[in-house]
Amino acid sequence: MAEHPPYPVGLRLPGRRVVVLGGGQVAQRRLPALIAAGADIVLISPEATPSVEAMADAGEITWLRRGYEPGDLSEAWYALVATSDHEANTAASVEAERHRVWCVRSDDADEATAWTPASGHSEGVTVAVLTTDAEGRDPRHTAAVRDAVVEGLRNGTLVAPHHRTHTPGVALVGGGPGDPDLITVRGRRLLAEADVVIADRLGPRDLLAELPPHVEVIDAAKIPYGRFMAQEAINNALIEHARQGRSVVRLKGGDPFVFGRGMEEVQALAEAGIPCTVVPGISSSISVPGAAGIPVTHRGVAHEFTVVSGHVAPDDERSLVDWPSLARLTGTLVILMGVDKIGKIAEALVAHGKAPETPVALVQEGTTASQRRVDATLATVADVVRDQEVRPPAVIVVGDVVRTGPHPAG
C-alpha cells in the first residue's frame, strides 16, 4: 500500500452509519466534522471526554458505553478506530476489511484502508491535504499546507476566479481604520473577487495595489457629479456597474454604518433591485484610540463611551447632537470628523459643565505608518490643534481614559 499514493475522494455520509471506536482526544477532534456531514454516528467506548459526552447528551451521536465487540462494524459505511487497545484496533480493522468498510486507524495508518486528510473550509470550498510519501509522512507539514491554502482563500491572497456565471451585485465592505491588515477576512476575499472597486479616500488604499490588473478601481471622490449630489452619483455608479453584470465592491473606511452613509447606498441599491451584501468593518472610533494606547473604557475610570460626529458645530442649526447631555456624562466621548470644529465643541462641553482640565487626545491617521498622537485638555485643545497643525483624518478622545495609557497628557 505504501508504494501507491492514496486516491482522494469525498464521502457523502448523510444518514449513513459511521462507527467510532474510542471516546478520547482523537474522537473529540474528528466527531464535529462527521456530525456536520450528517452521519448517523455510533460511538463505542467505555469512557469519553467531557466534550464527547456533551455531544452524546445533545443527541448528536449515539453512545454505547462498552468496548469493541465483533460485529460492530457490519452495518457501517465508515469507521474511525481510535482506542488505546492495539489488539482491539487490529481486530476492528480486520472486520472492516472483511465487510469492505473504509476504516481509519489512529494508531497505525499503514494498517488502515483510509486516511483522514488535514481539511479546512472557506466559503463553500473544502480543502483536503494528504501526504503521499509514506516514509516522509509529516502531519505537521500536511496541516501547515492546509492552513496556508485555506488562509489564502479566506484573505484573498490566493485568488481562484469563479468560471461559472456569478450573480452580479454589490458588496458594501468596511475597510477598517486604515491599516490594510485590519480589514476583515471576508472583506479582503470579496475585494479579491471583485470586477469593480469603488473606493473612498479613507479606505485602506494599500489593498488596491494588490488587485489584479483587470479590476477597475474608481476613486469615489473623482466620480463626475454633474447635476447630481456626490452621494447620488456614487449610488448611480454602483447601480450602473452591477446592472452590467459585474461584481462590485464599495470599499469604505471604518464601518459602513458608522457615519459612513452606508445605509443610503443600501437603500438606493434595494430600490434598484440590486442585491447587496454588507460586510462590517472595524470602526476607527474604537480601533484608533486603541492603537494609540487609549482604551475607550477602563475599570474604575469609564463605564461607557459615546461616539458622535463632529462635522457640524454645536451652534449649527443642523446639529442633531445633544451636547448638554454629553457634557454631563462621566464616560468617554469619541468624536469623529471633528478636527476643524474641536474649538467650538470644547467650548460647548465646558459651557454645559465639563471641566476645562478634562484630558483630550487627538490621534491623526491612526493605525497607519503616519499615525501621531497629540494631547491637550478641553481648555487648550483649540490652540494645540492649531499650533501642532493637526489635520484630518483624526479621532478625538475626551475623558479620563486618555491618561490611562502609556502616553498620558501632561
Protein Blocks (a to p, Z undefined) as FASTA:
>chain_A
ZZpccddddddfehiacddehjbfklmmmmmmmmmnopacddddfbdcfklmmmmmnopa
ccddddddehjlmmpcbdcddbfbfklmmmmmmmmmmnopacddfklmklpcbdcddddd
eehiacddddfblklgcfklmmmmmmmmmmmmmnopaccddfbdcddddddddebjoiak
lpcfklmmmmmmpmbdcddfklcfklmmmpcfklccddfklgcfkjacfklmmmmmmmmm
mmnopacddddehjfkgonommmmmmmmmmnopacdddddddfklmmmmmnopafbdehk
agcdcdddfkbcfklmkbcbdfklmmmpmbdcddehklmmmmmmmmmmmmnopafklccd
ddehehiakbccddddfklmmmmmmmnopacdddddedjklmmmmbdcZZ
